[in-house]
């Protein structure tokens, strides 16, 4: 080892070096020139303390109080107790997509904790989960707090009272007005007694805004006699946008367009019920119930099959999400 003290009024201490670049300069590999500037490779094994107190490791021109210079893909700083190793690293890694980056963390199988005011605040587990206020995060981001409205806050200009957080197709979030919930729409059931026949207006009505709906229909039918296997009546109910003809202007059927049933053989009352899905394309379209096709048995139909003002009748629509 060579120890040199250069000058009296402005002393410099050099070890293994007669060309000190600071107040204190160690040339670990003894590869520095006797005069002149040093190459990057020659500085790589040097330690220097400058007159302003800045310390350089691997560099003789430190820019901060502690300046560590390494080659690419190298560890710069390590703190260890023999088991846990906390390191800094500059370069590429197979777990970050092989991109250049600055790294800070544990190189051993231990979590990384952050603290403020000498208290734990945040943990990154060895599996990559982040816990804020918890040391055992169960998801990629797990926030634990005992104070209401303290867990999360996003201010991007879209926030506002009563808004909800939604995302686009890429998962980017923003605050939006809660969509209005379309309520069930109740119709008006027919109250006039009339005979059941093909192409007959029942005249239960329902007015709907645009959108897709499930229309629920229930209709009580009464015959003057009990039907038999041969003397029966098959009835079909559908919807029209007109009370004078069977048409579908302003809406379309989404599959089924009929609710069907026959006169029962266990009594004089029968009940037709079912659901017809529709797509309303014109705002505030009124739908009317109609009997469309009706078929009789081989011996005809029961006498005087009719509908009227019965409490069992219903007509309502539920929006399709």
matplotlib code that plots the C-alpha trace (Angstrom):
import matplotlib.pyplot as plt

x = [0.0, 1.3, 0.2, 0.8, 0.2, 0.4, 0.9, 1.1, -1.4, -4.0, -3.2, -4.6, -4.3, -4.0, -3.8, -2.2, -2.2, 0.1, -2.5, -5.3, -8.6, -9.9, -9.1, -9.0, -8.6, -8.2, -7.2, -8.3, -6.7, -3.6, -4.3, -4.5, -1.9, 0.7, -0.7, -3.7, -7.4, -8.7, -10.7, -14.1, -12.5, -9.8, -12.4, -14.5, -12.4, -11.8, -13.1, -12.9, -13.9, -14.0, -13.3, -17.0, -17.7, -19.1, -18.2, -17.7, -17.6, -16.6, -16.4, -14.0, -16.5, -19.4, -22.5, -24.2, -23.3, -22.9, -22.5, -22.1, -21.1, -21.3, -21.3, -24.7, -26.6, -24.8, -25.8, -24.8, -25.7, -26.4, -27.6, -27.7, -27.9, -26.7, -30.2, -32.1, -30.5, -31.7, -30.1, -30.1, -29.6, -29.3, -30.1, -32.3, -34.0, -35.9, -38.9, -39.4, -39.6, -35.8, -36.0, -33.5, -34.6, -33.5, -34.3, -34.7, -35.8, -34.9, -32.9, -33.8, -37.3, -38.5, -41.1, -40.2, -41.7, -42.0, -42.4, -42.9, -42.6, -41.0, -44.2, -45.1, -47.1, -46.8, -45.7, -44.8, -44.9, -42.6, -45.5, -46.0, -49.1, -49.1, -50.6, -51.4, -52.1, -51.8, -48.9, -50.9, -52.4, -54.7, -54.8, -52.5, -53.6, -55.1, -56.0, -56.9, -58.2, -60.6, -61.6, -64.6, -63.6, -59.9, -59.0, -59.1, -59.4, -59.2, -59.3, -58.9, -61.5, -64.3, -65.1, -68.4, -70.9, -72.9, -70.8, -69.6, -66.2, -66.4, -63.8, -63.3, -62.3, -58.7, -59.6, -58.9, -61.1, -63.1, -66.0, -69.4, -73.0, -74.9, -77.1, -80.7, -82.5, -85.4, -88.3, -90.9, -93.8, -97.3, -100.0, -103.7, -105.8, -108.9, -112.2, -114.7, -116.3, -116.0, -116.0, -112.7, -112.0, -109.2, -107.9, -109.8, -108.5, -108.2, -107.2, -105.0, -102.4, -98.8, -96.7, -92.9, -89.8, -87.1, -85.1, -85.5, -88.3, -89.9, -93.7, -95.6, -99.2, -101.9, -105.4, -108.4, -110.8, -114.3, -116.3, -120.0, -119.2, -116.3, -114.1, -113.5, -110.7, -112.6, -114.5, -111.8, -110.3, -106.7, -106.0, -103.0, -102.3, -99.8, -98.9, -99.6, -98.7, -102.2, -105.7, -107.3, -104.9, -102.2, -98.9, -95.5, -94.6, -92.1, -91.1, -89.9, -90.3, -87.1, -87.9, -91.3, -94.3, -97.1, -98.7, -100.8, -103.2, -106.4, -109.7, -109.2, -111.1, -111.3, -113.6, -115.0, -112.1, -108.8, -105.7, -103.3, -99.9, -96.5, -93.7, -93.0, -89.6, -89.7, -87.4, -89.0, -87.4, -89.8, -90.1, -93.3, -94.8, -98.1, -98.6, -102.1, -102.9, -104.7, -106.1, -104.5, -105.0, -107.5, -108.1, -111.1, -111.2, -112.6, -116.0, -115.8, -115.3, -117.0, -119.9, -119.4, -115.6, -115.1, -112.9, -113.9, -113.0, -111.2, -108.8, -106.5, -105.6, -102.3, -99.9, -96.5, -93.0, -89.5, -86.4, -83.8, -80.3]
y = [0.0, 3.4, 6.4, 9.9, 13.2, 16.0, 19.6, 21.4, 24.2, 22.1, 18.6, 15.6, 12.0, 9.3, 5.5, 3.5, 6.7, 9.6, 11.5, 12.2, 13.7, 14.8, 15.5, 11.7, 9.3, 5.5, 3.7, 0.1, -1.5, 0.7, 1.5, 5.3, 7.3, 9.4, 12.5, 13.7, 12.6, 9.1, 6.9, 5.5, 2.1, 3.5, 5.3, 2.1, 0.9, 4.2, 5.9, 9.7, 12.4, 15.9, 19.2, 20.0, 16.7, 14.8, 11.1, 9.2, 5.4, 4.3, 8.0, 10.8, 13.5, 12.9, 15.1, 14.4, 13.7, 10.0, 9.2, 5.5, 4.7, 1.2, -0.6, -1.6, -4.4, -4.0, -3.6, -0.3, -0.3, -3.2, -3.3, -6.8, -8.5, -11.7, -12.9, -10.0, -8.1, -4.6, -3.5, -0.9, -2.0, -0.3, -2.2, -4.9, -7.8, -10.8, -10.0, -6.4, -7.2, -6.8, -3.0, -0.6, 0.6, 1.6, -1.0, -0.8, -3.7, -7.0, -9.6, -12.2, -13.8, -11.0, -8.2, -4.6, -2.2, 1.6, 3.7, 7.4, 9.0, 5.7, 3.7, 1.1, 2.5, 0.3, -3.3, -5.0, -8.7, -11.2, -12.1, -8.4, -7.6, -4.0, -3.4, 0.1, 0.0, -3.8, -6.2, -9.1, -7.7, -10.2, -8.5, -6.6, -3.5, -3.9, -0.8, -1.1, 1.7, 2.2, 5.7, 6.1, 7.8, 7.5, 4.5, 5.9, 9.2, 10.0, 13.6, 13.9, 16.5, 14.0, 13.6, 14.9, 14.1, 11.0, 9.7, 6.2, 4.9, 3.2, 1.9, 1.8, -1.3, -0.9, -0.6, 3.1, 4.5, 7.8, 9.1, 9.1, 9.9, 6.9, 5.7, 6.2, 3.0, 2.3, 1.2, -1.4, 0.1, -0.9, -1.1, -0.8, -4.0, -4.2, -3.7, -4.3, -7.8, -9.2, -12.5, -14.2, -14.5, -14.3, -10.8, -9.3, -6.3, -7.1, -3.5, -3.8, -1.1, -0.3, 2.8, 2.2, 4.4, 3.1, 0.1, -3.6, -4.9, -8.1, -7.7, -9.8, -10.7, -12.4, -12.8, -14.6, -16.3, -17.6, -20.1, -21.0, -24.7, -26.9, -27.9, -31.4, -33.1, -32.6, -29.4, -27.0, -23.6, -22.7, -18.9, -16.8, -13.3, -10.9, -7.2, -4.4, -0.7, 0.0, -0.5, -0.9, -3.4, -5.9, -4.2, -3.7, -0.1, 1.5, -1.8, -5.3, -8.7, -10.3, -13.9, -15.0, -12.9, -15.0, -16.0, -19.1, -21.3, -23.3, -23.6, -25.9, -29.1, -28.7, -25.7, -22.8, -20.4, -20.5, -18.3, -17.3, -16.0, -15.5, -13.1, -11.4, -9.7, -6.5, -3.8, -0.4, 1.8, 4.8, 6.8, 6.4, 3.6, 2.3, -1.4, -3.1, -6.7, -8.6, -12.1, -13.2, -16.8, -19.1, -22.8, -25.0, -28.6, -31.3, -30.9, -27.1, -24.9, -24.3, -21.8, -18.1, -17.8, -14.3, -11.9, -9.1, -6.9, -9.4, -8.6, -11.4, -9.6, -7.8, -6.2, -4.8, -4.5, -5.0, -3.5, -5.9, -4.9]
z = [0.0, -0.9, 1.3, -0.1, 1.5, -1.1, -0.2, 3.1, 2.9, 1.0, 2.0, 0.1, 1.2, -1.4, -1.0, -3.8, -5.8, -6.4, -8.5, -6.0, -7.4, -4.0, -0.4, 0.2, -2.7, -2.7, -5.9, -5.1, -8.2, -8.3, -12.0, -12.0, -14.0, -12.3, -13.8, -15.8, -15.7, -15.1, -17.5, -16.5, -16.1, -13.8, -11.7, -11.3, -8.4, -6.7, -3.6, -3.3, -0.8, -2.3, -0.6, -0.4, 1.4, -1.5, -1.7, -4.9, -5.2, -8.7, -9.7, -8.9, -9.7, -7.3, -8.0, -4.6, -1.0, -2.0, -5.7, -6.7, -10.3, -11.6, -14.9, -16.5, -14.8, -11.5, -7.8, -6.4, -2.7, -0.3, 3.3, 4.9, 8.2, 6.7, 5.9, 4.3, 1.5, 0.5, -2.7, -5.4, -9.0, -12.4, -15.6, -17.2, -15.6, -16.9, -14.7, -16.0, -19.7, -20.2, -20.1, -18.6, -15.2, -11.7, -9.1, -5.3, -3.1, -1.6, -3.5, -0.9, -0.3, 2.0, 1.6, 1.1, 3.7, 3.6, 6.7, 7.7, 11.1, 12.3, 11.6, 9.0, 6.0, 2.9, 2.1, -1.2, -0.7, -2.4, -4.7, -5.8, -3.8, -2.4, 1.0, 2.3, 6.0, 6.0, 6.1, 4.5, 1.3, -0.4, -3.8, -6.2, -4.3, -0.8, 1.3, 4.9, 7.0, 9.9, 8.7, 6.3, 3.0, 3.8, 1.7, -1.9, -3.6, -7.3, -8.6, -12.3, -13.1, -13.6, -9.9, -8.4, -5.6, -6.2, -9.2, -9.6, -10.8, -14.2, -16.7, -20.4, -22.4, -21.3, -17.7, -17.4, -14.7, -14.4, -12.5, -14.2, -13.4, -12.1, -15.0, -14.5, -13.6, -15.9, -13.8, -14.5, -16.6, -15.7, -18.4, -18.3, -18.5, -20.6, -18.7, -21.5, -21.9, -25.5, -27.3, -28.1, -31.8, -34.2, -35.0, -32.1, -30.1, -26.4, -25.8, -22.8, -23.4, -22.4, -23.4, -23.5, -24.1, -26.5, -25.5, -25.0, -22.8, -21.5, -21.7, -19.2, -20.2, -18.1, -19.4, -17.8, -20.3, -19.4, -21.4, -20.8, -20.7, -19.8, -22.8, -23.8, -25.8, -29.0, -28.2, -27.3, -28.2, -28.7, -28.3, -29.1, -27.8, -29.4, -29.4, -32.0, -32.1, -33.4, -32.0, -35.4, -37.1, -36.2, -37.0, -35.5, -36.4, -33.9, -32.4, -33.2, -31.6, -30.1, -30.8, -29.5, -30.4, -28.9, -25.6, -26.1, -24.2, -24.5, -22.7, -19.8, -19.3, -15.5, -15.4, -17.3, -16.4, -18.3, -17.8, -20.6, -19.4, -20.8, -21.8, -25.1, -25.6, -27.7, -28.9, -28.9, -31.6, -31.5, -28.3, -26.3, -28.4, -27.2, -27.4, -27.6, -26.9, -29.6, -30.1, -33.3, -34.5, -32.8, -33.5, -32.6, -31.8, -34.1, -32.5, -32.4, -29.3, -26.1, -26.3, -25.5, -24.8, -23.6, -21.6, -19.3, -16.4, -14.2, -11.4, -12.5, -15.8, -16.0, -18.5, -17.5, -18.9, -17.4, -19.0, -20.4, -19.1]

ax = plt.figure().add_subplot(projection="3d")
ax.plot(x, y, z, "-o")
ax.set_aspect("equal")
plt.show()
